[in-house]
Amino acid sequence: MSSLAQLKTIEPSQEFYWGLSPEGFHQLSYLEWGDPRNPKVLICVHGLTRNSRDFDYLARALSKDYRVICPDVVGRGDSDYIGSTLIYNFTQYISDMVALIARIGAKEVNWLGTSMGGIVGMMMASFPKTPIKNLILNDVGMVVPSLAMNRIATYARNDVGFKSLEEARKYFQTIMPNFGIKERSQWDHIARWGTRQDPEGTFKLAYDPAIGQAFLSASSNDIHLETFWHDLKCPVLVIRGQESDLLTPEIVEKMSYLQPQMEVVEIPGAGHAPALMSSEEIEGVSAWLNKT
């Protein structure tokens, strides 16, 4: 069965819950895959300007064994857009994810985070009595180089519109060449869910432009997360795009010194960040989770 055919066999349910910031309450969306009674929970959290639909291929495959939860972080996808750069920060993201875990009623969870979602997971997993029992970091580590962040900032501030999904697909292929995506159907999926159509029929990027402004102010220096990394007690799988400029071999080596039990998988033909859409990538995640 082709990957496109597999994508159509199972559909998630969409749920909503409330988060709270200094600006007031905001509504957050998440997709739920699999049996809601399954105690084996996997939470998948996307990168800076992405959303929950990035995990459709992986979530559909893993929903046979796990209850898979894929949230839209505030300001992305179908969650509320706040429009304030002061709200788009890790303190807010952690608060909203804690509310999500309470909402789904999980006592413990597995966490898979791409880039920003990995940082949120790393922070949460380092806290005492954390509910995160296994952590998968997709192309992010204990140091985030400013050079890579500046590259991301060049497109994170974009507030462009497209006349068609075809035009949007070409845009994403231009700014995301390092995702390691090979199939046309997967690029179509990125374009379909990476945009929202406004009343005038224009396809706009599916995130609040204020996110890019907030990110720009934080991208001038390396982000150091050694304290959180050092305090991790759970098993960790690090996925690295072989050509990544955000998770370099030098950073991985330092991470391994502090957490020698961690495992590393490199994805050939990908940089920052592997899309986790191919059967090989999905099977690697599944095998590691089943082992731990």
N, C-alpha and C positions, 0 to 999 in steps of 0.2 A: 504494500500500500504506500502511495506517495505521501510525502510530508504534508501536502495540501489536503489530501483526502483524510489523513489522520486528524488534521486540524478541525475538520467539520464533524467529527463523530461525537464529541462531547462538548457541552457548553457549560460555562460557570454560572453561578448565581451572583448577582450584584447586590451588595448590602451597603448600608450607610451607618455612620455613627458620628458622635459629636466630639470635637476637640475644643480646647480653650486656650486662648492667647491673651495678651494684654489688650488686644483689639476687640476682644469679645469671643463669642462662640463661632466655630466654623464647622461645616459638615465635611466629612471625609468619606470617600468611596473605597471599597475593596471588593475584589473578586474572590469567590470561594469555589474551590474545585474539590470533588470527591465527597466522601461520606462525612457529613457534619458530626457524626457520632464517633468518628475515628480519633482515638487519643494521640495518634502519631501525627503531629502538626508540623508543617513546613511553611515558614513565612519567607516570602521572596520580596525584596525591596530594591527598587530600580535606582538608576543613576540620576545625576543632577537635573537634566531636562527631559527625562524619559518618564514612563508611566507603567502601570501594572500589566499592560498588554504585551510588554516585552517578554514576559514569561509564559505566554500562551502555549508554546510548543513544549516547554519543559513541564509546566503545570499539568497539561493534559496527559502527558506520559506518566508522571509520578502520581497522579490522582488515584491510580489503582491501588497504591500502597499508603498514600498519605492524604490527609486533609490539607490542601494547599491554599494558603491565604496570600493574595497579592494586592497590597494596598496602593492607592495613589497618594503619594505624600502631598501635603497641603501645597496648593499652587500648581498642581499637575493633574492631567487627565480630567476625571469627573469630580475631583475634590474642589472645594471652594478656592477661589483666587482672592488673596487678601489685598494685594496691590501695595503692600508696605515692605520695604527692604528690611525693616527691623524684625520682622516675623520669620523670615526665611533663614533659620539658623539651627544648629544641632540641638540646642536646648529645646526648641519647639518640636523638632522632629522626634526626639526621644519621648517627650511628653505625649505626643500623639500616638506613638507606637505602644507605649505603656497602656494607653486607653484602648488600643486595638486588642492587645492581649487580654485585657479585662473583658472586652466586648465579646470575644470568641470563647471565653471561659476556659482557656488552656492553662494547665498547671506547669507544663514545660513545653518548649518549642525547639525545633531546629531552625536555624536562620541562614538564609542565603542572601547576600547583599552585593549588588554591583556598584562599584565605585562609591558614591555617596551613601548608598544603602549598606555597603560594607562597613563604612566608618560608623554609621549609627549602630550597627550590630556589634562592632568591636567595642564601642563605648558601653553599650548595655551589657554585654557579656562579661565585662571587667568588674561590674558592680557586685557587692556582696548579695547573696541569695538570688542571683539572676535566674530567670526561668529559661535562659538559653542554654541548652545542653550540648549542642553541636553547632559550629560556626563555619560557614563557607564564605570566603572573601573572593569576589570575582574582580581581579585586577586592581586591587588596592591594598596598601600595607601600612606600616607604622610611620612612614614618612611619605608625604605627598609633595613632590617637587613643584616649585613655583613655575618652572618653565612649562611643564605639562598643563598646569592650571591656567596659565596665560593663553595657551593654545585653545583650551576649552572655552575660555572667556570670549574669544573672538567670535564664536557663534552662539554662545549662551545668551548674548544680549540681543540677538536677532529678533525682530518682530515683523517678519515678512509674511506675505500672503501669496497664495497660489491659485491659479485659475482652474486647475484640475489636479487629481491625484497623481496623474502621470508627471506633472510638473513638480509636485511634492516629492515623488520618488526620486527624481533626478537630483533634487536638492539634498535629500538624505544620503544618497550615494556619494555626493560630493563632500559632505561634512563628516560622514561616518565611514570612511573607507576601511578603517581598522577593526570593524566589528567582525570580520571574517565571514561575512554573509556571501554565499555563493549562488543561491537560488533566487530567481526572479520573484517567485511567489513570496519569499521571505521579505524582500524589499517592498513588495506591494503591501505586505502586512505592516511593516514599519510606517509606510506612508499613510495607510488607512487609519491607524490608531495614533500616529504621531501628529495628527492634525484634527481640527474641529471646524466644521463648516458654519460660517456666520449667516445671519438672515439674508445677506446680499449674495450668498452663494460662494464667497471666497473661503478657501481652506487656510486657516490660520494654525500656527504651531500650538500644540496642546499643552502649553504651560504659560504661566504668568511672566511677562517680560521683566517684572521687578526682580525675579530670581537672578537674572543675568547681572543686574546692577548690584545686587547683594553679593554675588559671587566675585564680581570684579574688585570690590573693596577688600576681599580676603585673599586675592590671588597674587599679591606682590611678594609674599614670603612663603617659604616652605611651611607646611603644616606638620607639626611633630606630635605623634600619638604614642610615643614610646611608653609613657606611663600606663596607658590603657592596655597596650600590647603585653607589657610585663605582667600585668595582673590577671591575664586570662588563665582560667583553670580547665576549660573544656577542650575537647579535641577540635583541631582546626585544619581545614583544607584550604589551601591558597591556589586559586586558578590564575595563571598569568598568561596574557597574550605574549607570544614569543617576541613580538616587535614592539612591546609596550614601552612608552616613554614615561609612564606614570608609576609603574611598578618595575623598577630596574633590577637586574641581577644583583647589584650591590645591596639594594634594599632588602631583597629576599634573603641574601646571605646573613645580614645583620638580624633579620627577624628569626631566622633559623637558630642563630646563636642564643637568643633569648628564649625561644620556644622550640627546643630540639625535637619535640614530639610532633610538630606540625608536618603535614604532607603537602607537597607541591606538584601541581600538574601544569605543564606548559601546552598551550594551544598553538600549533603551527599555523602560519598564515594570518594571524590575528595580532592586533595591537591592543589599544585601549578603546573598548573593552570587548572581550569575546561575547557574541550574542547569545550563546547557549541555546541555539536553535537546532544544531545538527544532532543526528542520532548518536554520534560518538561523544559529543560533549554531554548530552543528557544521560547516556549510559554511565559515563564517568562519575557524574554527580550521584546517580542512583546507587551505583556500586559502593561508593564511599559511605553514603548514609546507611545502607544496609549493613555494612561492615561495622560501623560504630554503634 
